[in-house]
């Protein structure tokens, strides 16, 4: 467990401390868990406002149902694969199967049971992000099976590689709150899924159908993300405070940057562009929130917007894939930039882990190329594992079942076709 503590920012005073649970840190992590829990329904609103009127409810249920699905998977198998005792730096063993052998354990100064719940919420939001790439056309049962397989074979494995003592952790790569584990992996899975499903046949109405709904979702995502990043310190300490600051400052940089791009290109700044900038900034700062300075966070946010804007407006058009809500363009591409930026801007003046456990200081803070190279290796590993597993799982499933809804169901909208409900009358 020492490796986990180091990676999540509990350094110095934790080691050598007694094993008593801290009431302050416990309340802090419970509060952060509540905020992270908010992110999943918030994502449902953010996504739901961007689809047409006939797919609002199906898009929302695609997000929120994963709390139940991943919760059960995490308790039975997911946690032990991610954070069980290391096997060959590849996967955790089964010593925590059904959450066994953790009843009286602690992670730092909080109960391991609380750590289990906090980490489970990361797995939930990662699964929910994927759905944005292929809403309006995938069968609901297929989606559930695919996400269950992806979470077990991709998310849990990557969580162990990066946080649980696996090989990416051993080479000194850094991922404070899931830039690779959550965002790159989810974005790539979404890309593979939308490529295999093909384009939508019917694109009714002007997207998004309800900007106010998407706006509320984006704001709640922002609020929830504070728990996502800040809580990853696992304790009330300077690293947590820094993560809180950098999360907000990255959003500021990204929103301003996205507005400048739209204003320059189209002559008008838009609300849609602003909330897209919010999400892009949050994604970009996730891997480095506890490792970079507030000013670096602004720079990271400022540069993620043109990168994601290019991916959404040019790259998607060039290659012709139908990433419906740009899960890859925002989360996959934004996560890649965030991982690279960590290799550039991470500094031990913010977090001692950078000097103790990482491959070195960030390139722009006096380090050599070691950390940046480790970050690139981690990015490639996250991308490759998610791409290969997603393709294989969907390919096998396609042999036994149809992945896509029938044409008439797609035309009528999935709310009524699959769930027998209508959002607006």
MARSE-244208 format. One record per residue (C-alpha): x, y, z; residue in three letters; residue number from 1; chain. Coordinates in Angstrom, 2 decimals, decimal comma. Layout:
// MARSE-244208
{{X Y Z} ala NUM A}
...
//
This chain:
// MARSE-244208
{{0,00 0,00 0,00} unk 1 A}
{{2,98 2,36 0,33} unk 2 A}
{{3,05 2,72 -3,44} unk 3 A}
{{-0,60 3,83 -3,46} unk 4 A}
{{0,03 6,37 -0,71} unk 5 A}
{{2,97 7,89 -2,54} unk 6 A}
{{1,10 8,17 -5,77} unk 7 A}
{{-1,94 9,86 -4,32} unk 8 A}
{{0,01 12,55 -2,51} unk 9 A}
{{0,26 11,18 1,03} unk 10 A}
{{3,94 11,68 1,67} unk 11 A}
{{6,02 12,72 4,63} unk 12 A}
{{3,80 12,74 7,68} unk 13 A}
{{1,94 9,56 6,68} unk 14 A}
{{4,94 7,32 6,95} unk 15 A}
{{5,77 6,57 10,48} unk 16 A}
{{2,35 7,70 11,63} unk 17 A}
{{0,10 5,34 13,52} unk 18 A}
{{-2,72 3,54 11,75} unk 19 A}
{{-5,54 5,44 13,45} unk 20 A}
{{-8,13 6,88 11,13} unk 21 A}
{{-8,20 10,67 10,92} unk 22 A}
{{-11,67 12,15 11,36} unk 23 A}
{{-10,70 15,23 9,34} unk 24 A}
{{-9,33 13,27 6,41} unk 25 A}
{{-12,29 10,90 6,55} unk 26 A}
{{-14,80 13,75 6,35} unk 27 A}
{{-12,75 15,33 3,59} unk 28 A}
{{-12,78 12,16 1,47} unk 29 A}
{{-16,48 11,53 2,13} unk 30 A}
{{-17,21 15,06 0,90} unk 31 A}
{{-15,04 14,60 -2,17} unk 32 A}
{{-16,75 11,26 -2,88} unk 33 A}
{{-20,10 13,02 -2,83} unk 34 A}
{{-18,82 15,51 -5,39} unk 35 A}
{{-17,45 12,76 -7,64} unk 36 A}
{{-20,78 10,94 -7,38} unk 37 A}
{{-22,42 14,11 -8,70} unk 38 A}
{{-20,33 13,89 -11,88} unk 39 A}
{{-22,18 10,92 -13,36} unk 40 A}
{{-25,69 12,46 -13,41} unk 41 A}
{{-24,05 15,75 -14,42} unk 42 A}
{{-22,49 14,01 -17,41} unk 43 A}
{{-25,94 12,64 -18,22} unk 44 A}
{{-27,30 16,20 -18,34} unk 45 A}
{{-24,32 17,48 -20,31} unk 46 A}
{{-24,69 14,70 -22,88} unk 47 A}
{{-28,50 14,71 -22,78} unk 48 A}
{{-28,77 18,36 -23,77} unk 49 A}
{{-26,64 17,75 -26,85} unk 50 A}
{{-28,67 14,99 -28,51} unk 51 A}
{{-32,00 15,34 -30,31} unk 52 A}
{{-35,29 15,29 -28,44} unk 53 A}
{{-35,95 11,63 -29,10} unk 54 A}
{{-32,74 10,41 -27,43} unk 55 A}
{{-32,50 12,51 -24,27} unk 56 A}
{{-33,63 9,88 -21,78} unk 57 A}
{{-31,72 7,01 -23,39} unk 58 A}
{{-28,56 9,14 -23,25} unk 59 A}
{{-29,11 9,92 -19,57} unk 60 A}
{{-29,81 6,34 -18,56} unk 61 A}
{{-26,69 5,24 -20,44} unk 62 A}
{{-24,72 7,36 -17,96} unk 63 A}
{{-26,43 6,74 -14,65} unk 64 A}
{{-27,05 3,00 -14,96} unk 65 A}
{{-23,33 2,39 -14,72} unk 66 A}
{{-23,32 3,32 -11,05} unk 67 A}
{{-25,23 0,14 -10,29} unk 68 A}
{{-23,35 -2,01 -12,79} unk 69 A}
{{-19,82 -0,91 -11,89} unk 70 A}
{{-20,61 -0,83 -8,17} unk 71 A}
{{-21,34 -4,57 -8,22} unk 72 A}
{{-18,38 -5,34 -10,49} unk 73 A}
{{-16,02 -3,27 -8,32} unk 74 A}
{{-17,05 -4,99 -5,10} unk 75 A}
{{-16,81 -8,49 -6,54} unk 76 A}
{{-13,70 -8,23 -8,71} unk 77 A}
{{-12,70 -4,74 -9,85} unk 78 A}
{{-11,04 -3,43 -6,71} unk 79 A}
{{-8,88 -6,46 -6,13} unk 80 A}
{{-7,69 -6,47 -9,76} unk 81 A}
{{-6,78 -2,78 -9,50} unk 82 A}
{{-5,40 -2,56 -5,96} unk 83 A}
{{-4,74 -6,12 -4,84} unk 84 A}
{{-1,19 -7,26 -4,17} unk 85 A}
{{0,84 -6,96 -7,34} unk 86 A}
{{1,39 -9,91 -9,69} unk 87 A}
{{4,27 -9,30 -12,08} unk 88 A}
{{3,53 -5,55 -12,25} unk 89 A}
{{0,54 -6,42 -14,44} unk 90 A}
{{-2,50 -7,05 -12,25} unk 91 A}
{{-3,61 -7,28 -8,63} unk 92 A}
{{-4,22 -10,67 -7,04} unk 93 A}
{{-7,55 -11,87 -5,66} unk 94 A}
{{-6,88 -11,21 -1,98} unk 95 A}
{{-9,63 -8,56 -1,94} unk 96 A}
{{-12,21 -10,60 -3,86} unk 97 A}
{{-15,68 -9,52 -2,65} unk 98 A}
{{-13,78 -6,85 -0,67} unk 99 A}
{{-12,23 -9,45 1,59} unk 100 A}
{{-9,33 -8,73 3,95} unk 101 A}
{{-9,82 -4,97 4,18} unk 102 A}
{{-12,28 -4,55 7,04} unk 103 A}
{{-9,78 -3,03 9,48} unk 104 A}
{{-7,28 -1,77 6,94} unk 105 A}
{{-6,36 1,84 6,29} unk 106 A}
{{-4,93 3,76 3,35} unk 107 A}
{{-2,95 6,52 4,97} unk 108 A}
{{-5,29 8,02 7,56} unk 109 A}
{{-8,61 6,89 6,09} unk 110 A}
{{-10,41 3,56 6,10} unk 111 A}
{{-9,64 1,37 3,11} unk 112 A}
{{-13,39 0,86 2,70} unk 113 A}
{{-13,73 4,60 2,02} unk 114 A}
{{-10,84 4,43 -0,44} unk 115 A}
{{-12,67 1,57 -2,18} unk 116 A}
{{-15,77 3,72 -2,63} unk 117 A}
{{-13,85 6,77 -3,80} unk 118 A}
{{-11,97 4,77 -6,42} unk 119 A}
{{-15,14 3,02 -7,55} unk 120 A}
{{-16,59 6,38 -8,57} unk 121 A}
{{-13,64 6,90 -10,92} unk 122 A}
{{-14,48 3,61 -12,62} unk 123 A}
{{-18,12 4,68 -12,93} unk 124 A}
{{-17,44 8,04 -14,58} unk 125 A}
{{-14,88 6,46 -16,92} unk 126 A}
{{-17,50 4,02 -18,16} unk 127 A}
{{-20,08 6,78 -18,56} unk 128 A}
{{-17,77 8,94 -20,67} unk 129 A}
{{-17,50 6,22 -23,32} unk 130 A}
{{-21,21 6,38 -24,17} unk 131 A}
{{-20,91 9,86 -25,66} unk 132 A}
{{-19,26 8,48 -28,79} unk 133 A}
{{-22,08 6,20 -29,88} unk 134 A}
{{-25,34 7,44 -28,38} unk 135 A}
{{-28,45 7,26 -30,61} unk 136 A}
{{-27,50 3,92 -32,18} unk 137 A}
{{-26,16 1,21 -29,82} unk 138 A}
{{-28,43 -1,42 -28,26} unk 139 A}
{{-28,81 -1,01 -24,51} unk 140 A}
{{-28,01 -4,64 -23,65} unk 141 A}
{{-24,93 -4,56 -25,86} unk 142 A}
{{-23,78 -1,40 -24,11} unk 143 A}
{{-24,08 -2,99 -20,67} unk 144 A}
{{-22,11 -6,09 -21,67} unk 145 A}
{{-19,42 -4,06 -23,42} unk 146 A}
{{-18,95 -1,68 -20,48} unk 147 A}
{{-18,72 -4,58 -18,03} unk 148 A}
{{-16,01 -6,23 -20,13} unk 149 A}
{{-14,17 -2,94 -20,72} unk 150 A}
{{-14,15 -2,04 -17,04} unk 151 A}
{{-12,71 -5,42 -16,08} unk 152 A}
{{-10,18 -5,84 -18,87} unk 153 A}
{{-9,13 -2,22 -19,40} unk 154 A}
{{-9,98 0,10 -16,52} unk 155 A}
{{-9,02 -2,27 -13,69} unk 156 A}
{{-5,81 -3,27 -15,44} unk 157 A}
{{-4,78 0,33 -16,13} unk 158 A}
{{-5,61 1,38 -12,57} unk 159 A}
{{-3,18 -1,27 -11,35} unk 160 A}
{{-0,50 -0,31 -13,86} unk 161 A}
{{-0,66 3,35 -12,90} unk 162 A}
{{-1,70 3,40 -9,20} unk 163 A}
{{-1,59 -0,12 -7,79} unk 164 A}
{{2,12 -0,90 -8,15} unk 165 A}
{{2,14 -1,88 -11,82} unk 166 A}
{{4,80 -1,31 -14,44} unk 167 A}
{{3,78 2,22 -15,44} unk 168 A}
{{4,09 3,26 -11,82} unk 169 A}
{{7,50 1,57 -11,60} unk 170 A}
{{8,91 3,49 -14,59} unk 171 A}
{{7,96 6,74 -12,86} unk 172 A}
{{5,01 7,94 -14,93} unk 173 A}
{{2,57 10,30 -13,19} unk 174 A}
{{-1,22 10,39 -13,30} unk 175 A}
{{-2,66 12,22 -10,33} unk 176 A}
{{-6,38 11,63 -10,88} unk 177 A}
{{-6,88 9,56 -14,02} unk 178 A}
{{-5,88 11,41 -17,18} unk 179 A}
{{-4,81 8,15 -18,79} unk 180 A}
{{-6,72 5,60 -16,74} unk 181 A}
{{-10,05 7,40 -17,11} unk 182 A}
{{-9,98 9,89 -19,98} unk 183 A}
{{-7,60 8,49 -22,59} unk 184 A}
{{-8,88 4,96 -22,07} unk 185 A}
{{-12,55 6,00 -22,19} unk 186 A}
{{-12,07 8,29 -25,18} unk 187 A}
{{-10,28 5,60 -27,17} unk 188 A}
{{-12,96 3,03 -26,33} unk 189 A}
{{-15,56 5,49 -27,58} unk 190 A}
{{-13,61 6,01 -30,81} unk 191 A}
{{-13,36 2,27 -31,46} unk 192 A}
{{-17,05 1,85 -30,70} unk 193 A}
{{-18,24 4,58 -33,05} unk 194 A}
{{-15,98 3,28 -35,83} unk 195 A}
{{-17,35 -0,24 -35,50} unk 196 A}
{{-20,97 0,89 -35,27} unk 197 A}
{{-20,76 3,28 -38,19} unk 198 A}
{{-22,33 6,68 -38,64} unk 199 A}
{{-25,82 7,64 -37,58} unk 200 A}
{{-28,37 7,34 -40,36} unk 201 A}
{{-30,71 9,99 -39,01} unk 202 A}
{{-29,48 13,29 -37,56} unk 203 A}
{{-32,72 15,04 -36,66} unk 204 A}
{{-32,86 18,64 -35,57} unk 205 A}
{{-30,10 21,01 -34,64} unk 206 A}
{{-27,74 19,73 -31,98} unk 207 A}
{{-27,73 20,40 -29,13} unk 208 A}
{{-31,49 20,43 -28,55} unk 209 A}
{{-31,19 22,04 -25,06} unk 210 A}
{{-28,15 24,18 -24,32} unk 211 A}
{{-29,48 25,14 -20,85} unk 212 A}
{{-29,52 21,45 -19,87} unk 213 A}
{{-25,98 20,97 -21,13} unk 214 A}
{{-24,89 24,16 -19,33} unk 215 A}
{{-26,23 22,91 -15,99} unk 216 A}
{{-24,52 19,57 -16,59} unk 217 A}
{{-21,20 21,26 -17,35} unk 218 A}
{{-21,35 23,40 -14,21} unk 219 A}
{{-22,09 20,37 -12,04} unk 220 A}
{{-19,26 18,50 -13,76} unk 221 A}
{{-16,96 21,38 -12,82} unk 222 A}
{{-18,10 21,25 -9,20} unk 223 A}
{{-17,85 17,48 -9,07} unk 224 A}
{{-14,40 17,55 -10,65} unk 225 A}
{{-13,12 19,48 -7,65} unk 226 A}
{{-13,78 16,36 -5,60} unk 227 A}
{{-12,33 14,19 -8,36} unk 228 A}
{{-8,98 15,99 -8,39} unk 229 A}
{{-8,74 17,42 -4,87} unk 230 A}
{{-9,83 14,16 -3,22} unk 231 A}
{{-7,06 12,28 -5,01} unk 232 A}
{{-4,66 13,67 -2,42} unk 233 A}
{{-6,58 11,49 0,08} unk 234 A}
{{-5,80 13,96 2,85} unk 235 A}
{{-6,20 17,58 3,86} unk 236 A}
{{-2,75 18,79 2,87} unk 237 A}
{{-0,96 21,21 0,57} unk 238 A}
{{-1,28 18,84 -2,39} unk 239 A}
{{-5,07 18,84 -2,04} unk 240 A}
{{-5,14 22,64 -1,89} unk 241 A}
{{-2,94 22,85 -4,97} unk 242 A}
{{-5,19 20,41 -6,87} unk 243 A}
{{-8,21 22,54 -5,97} unk 244 A}
{{-6,52 25,66 -7,34} unk 245 A}
{{-5,08 24,12 -10,48} unk 246 A}
{{-8,40 22,51 -11,40} unk 247 A}
{{-10,14 25,89 -11,43} unk 248 A}
{{-7,29 27,77 -13,12} unk 249 A}
{{-7,09 25,23 -15,94} unk 250 A}
{{-10,79 25,78 -16,60} unk 251 A}
{{-10,19 29,53 -16,79} unk 252 A}
{{-7,41 29,12 -19,34} unk 253 A}
{{-9,40 26,68 -21,45} unk 254 A}
{{-12,59 28,76 -21,53} unk 255 A}
{{-10,77 31,93 -22,56} unk 256 A}
{{-8,84 30,04 -25,21} unk 257 A}
{{-11,94 28,36 -26,67} unk 258 A}
{{-13,76 31,70 -26,77} unk 259 A}
{{-10,86 33,33 -28,63} unk 260 A}
{{-10,85 30,51 -31,19} unk 261 A}
{{-14,59 30,76 -31,85} unk 262 A}
{{-14,59 34,55 -31,91} unk 263 A}
{{-11,73 34,56 -34,40} unk 264 A}
{{-13,03 31,77 -36,62} unk 265 A}
{{-16,79 32,38 -36,56} unk 266 A}
{{-17,09 35,96 -35,36} unk 267 A}
{{-19,21 35,00 -32,34} unk 268 A}
{{-18,35 33,37 -29,00} unk 269 A}
{{-20,92 30,74 -27,97} unk 270 A}
{{-22,19 29,15 -24,79} unk 271 A}
{{-21,61 25,73 -26,34} unk 272 A}
{{-17,98 26,64 -26,89} unk 273 A}
{{-17,61 27,91 -23,32} unk 274 A}
{{-18,96 24,74 -21,70} unk 275 A}
{{-16,89 22,62 -24,08} unk 276 A}
{{-13,86 24,60 -22,92} unk 277 A}
{{-14,81 23,88 -19,30} unk 278 A}
{{-14,71 20,13 -19,90} unk 279 A}
{{-11,53 20,32 -21,97} unk 280 A}
{{-9,75 22,23 -19,20} unk 281 A}
{{-10,92 19,77 -16,56} unk 282 A}
{{-9,73 16,80 -18,60} unk 283 A}
{{-6,32 18,36 -19,34} unk 284 A}
{{-5,49 19,16 -15,72} unk 285 A}
{{-6,60 15,81 -14,30} unk 286 A}
{{-3,27 13,95 -14,62} unk 287 A}
{{-1,20 16,87 -13,30} unk 288 A}
{{-3,46 18,64 -10,77} unk 289 A}
{{-1,31 17,64 -7,81} unk 290 A}
{{2,02 18,11 -9,57} unk 291 A}
{{1,97 21,53 -11,27} unk 292 A}
{{1,76 25,16 -10,19} unk 293 A}
{{-1,41 27,28 -10,61} unk 294 A}
{{0,20 29,28 -13,41} unk 295 A}
{{1,19 26,10 -15,23} unk 296 A}
{{-2,44 25,00 -14,92} unk 297 A}
{{-3,57 28,11 -16,79} unk 298 A}
{{-1,07 27,36 -19,56} unk 299 A}
{{-2,19 23,72 -19,73} unk 300 A}
{{-5,82 24,81 -19,98} unk 301 A}
{{-5,08 27,50 -22,54} unk 302 A}
{{-3,40 25,09 -24,94} unk 303 A}
{{-5,85 22,20 -24,58} unk 304 A}
{{-8,63 24,18 -26,31} unk 305 A}
{{-6,96 24,58 -29,73} unk 306 A}
{{-5,83 20,95 -29,58} unk 307 A}
{{-9,34 19,64 -28,83} unk 308 A}
{{-10,94 22,14 -31,21} unk 309 A}
{{-8,77 20,79 -34,02} unk 310 A}
{{-9,66 17,20 -33,11} unk 311 A}
{{-13,40 17,96 -33,07} unk 312 A}
{{-13,67 20,29 -36,05} unk 313 A}
{{-10,94 19,07 -38,41} unk 314 A}
{{-9,70 15,60 -37,52} unk 315 A}
{{-13,18 14,10 -37,15} unk 316 A}
{{-14,22 15,52 -40,50} unk 317 A}
{{-11,01 14,42 -42,17} unk 318 A}
{{-11,29 10,78 -41,09} unk 319 A}
{{-15,10 10,64 -41,25} unk 320 A}
{{-15,92 8,96 -37,93} unk 321 A}
{{-19,15 9,83 -36,10} unk 322 A}
{{-18,02 10,54 -32,53} unk 323 A}
{{-21,47 11,81 -31,59} unk 324 A}
{{-20,65 13,88 -28,51} unk 325 A}
{{-16,89 14,04 -29,01} unk 326 A}
{{-15,87 11,73 -26,20} unk 327 A}
{{-12,62 11,03 -28,03} unk 328 A}
{{-12,12 14,61 -29,18} unk 329 A}
{{-12,47 15,98 -25,65} unk 330 A}
{{-11,50 13,21 -23,27} unk 331 A}
{{-9,13 11,15 -25,39} unk 332 A}
{{-7,26 14,01 -27,04} unk 333 A}
{{-7,48 16,26 -23,96} unk 334 A}
{{-6,15 13,43 -21,80} unk 335 A}
{{-3,21 12,90 -24,16} unk 336 A}
{{-2,26 16,57 -23,93} unk 337 A}
{{-2,67 16,43 -20,14} unk 338 A}
{{-0,28 13,49 -19,90} unk 339 A}
{{2,32 15,25 -22,04} unk 340 A}
{{1,87 18,49 -20,08} unk 341 A}
{{2,58 16,59 -16,86} unk 342 A}
{{5,96 15,64 -18,29} unk 343 A}
{{6,60 19,29 -19,08} unk 344 A}
{{5,32 21,10 -15,99} unk 345 A}
{{5,51 18,70 -13,00} unk 346 A}
{{7,69 20,04 -10,21} unk 347 A}
{{8,81 18,82 -6,80} unk 348 A}
{{8,16 22,31 -5,40} unk 349 A}
{{4,48 21,37 -5,52} unk 350 A}
{{4,68 17,67 -4,68} unk 351 A}
{{7,70 15,74 -3,39} unk 352 A}
{{6,57 12,66 -5,29} unk 353 A}
{{7,99 14,27 -8,41} unk 354 A}
{{11,49 13,96 -6,93} unk 355 A}
{{10,93 10,75 -4,94} unk 356 A}
{{8,90 8,48 -7,17} unk 357 A}
{{8,69 9,99 -10,65} unk 358 A}
{{11,16 9,59 -13,49} unk 359 A}
{{12,32 13,13 -12,80} unk 360 A}
{{11,28 16,78 -12,79} unk 361 A}
{{9,22 18,17 -15,63} unk 362 A}
{{11,22 19,16 -18,69} unk 363 A}
{{10,46 22,87 -18,19} unk 364 A}
{{11,52 22,70 -14,52} unk 365 A}
{{15,06 21,53 -15,02} unk 366 A}
{{14,47 17,85 -15,62} unk 367 A}
{{15,85 15,80 -18,47} unk 368 A}
{{13,62 13,92 -20,91} unk 369 A}
{{13,02 11,01 -18,52} unk 370 A}
{{9,63 12,06 -17,13} unk 371 A}
{{8,29 13,17 -20,50} unk 372 A}
{{9,35 9,87 -22,04} unk 373 A}
{{7,69 7,96 -19,20} unk 374 A}
{{4,51 9,96 -19,79} unk 375 A}
{{4,54 9,17 -23,50} unk 376 A}
{{5,00 5,47 -22,76} unk 377 A}
{{2,02 5,61 -20,38} unk 378 A}
{{-0,12 7,41 -22,98} unk 379 A}
{{0,69 4,79 -25,61} unk 380 A}
{{-0,03 1,97 -23,14} unk 381 A}
{{-3,43 3,41 -22,16} unk 382 A}
{{-4,33 4,06 -25,80} unk 383 A}
{{-3,22 0,64 -27,04} unk 384 A}
{{-4,81 -1,47 -24,30} unk 385 A}
{{-8,17 0,28 -24,56} unk 386 A}
{{-8,16 0,19 -28,37} unk 387 A}
{{-7,25 -3,49 -28,68} unk 388 A}
{{-9,55 -4,76 -25,93} unk 389 A}
{{-12,49 -2,61 -27,09} unk 390 A}
{{-12,11 -3,88 -30,66} unk 391 A}
{{-11,80 -7,53 -29,64} unk 392 A}
{{-14,76 -7,39 -27,24} unk 393 A}
{{-17,06 -5,68 -29,75} unk 394 A}
{{-15,90 -7,99 -32,54} unk 395 A}
{{-16,69 -11,10 -30,49} unk 396 A}
{{-20,04 -9,65 -29,45} unk 397 A}
{{-20,92 -8,89 -33,06} unk 398 A}
{{-20,68 -12,60 -33,88} unk 399 A}
{{-23,47 -13,41 -31,42} unk 400 A}
{{-25,67 -10,30 -31,49} unk 401 A}
{{-26,45 -7,13 -33,36} unk 402 A}
{{-24,56 -4,18 -31,93} unk 403 A}
{{-26,76 -1,54 -33,48} unk 404 A}
{{-30,46 -0,82 -33,10} unk 405 A}
{{-32,79 -1,40 -36,04} unk 406 A}
{{-33,17 1,40 -38,55} unk 407 A}
{{-36,75 2,17 -37,55} unk 408 A}
{{-35,74 2,40 -33,88} unk 409 A}
{{-32,97 4,81 -34,72} unk 410 A}
{{-35,33 6,93 -36,79} unk 411 A}
{{-37,97 7,08 -34,04} unk 412 A}
{{-35,43 7,77 -31,28} unk 413 A}
{{-34,21 5,39 -28,61} unk 414 A}
{{-36,21 6,93 -25,76} unk 415 A}
{{-39,44 5,41 -27,00} unk 416 A}
{{-37,98 2,50 -28,98} unk 417 A}
{{-35,83 1,02 -26,20} unk 418 A}
{{-37,28 2,45 -23,00} unk 419 A}
{{-40,90 3,32 -23,77} unk 420 A}
{{-40,53 6,89 -22,51} unk 421 A}
{{-40,75 10,39 -23,98} unk 422 A}
{{-38,87 13,37 -22,57} unk 423 A}
{{-41,06 16,10 -24,07} unk 424 A}
{{-44,76 16,07 -24,95} unk 425 A}
//
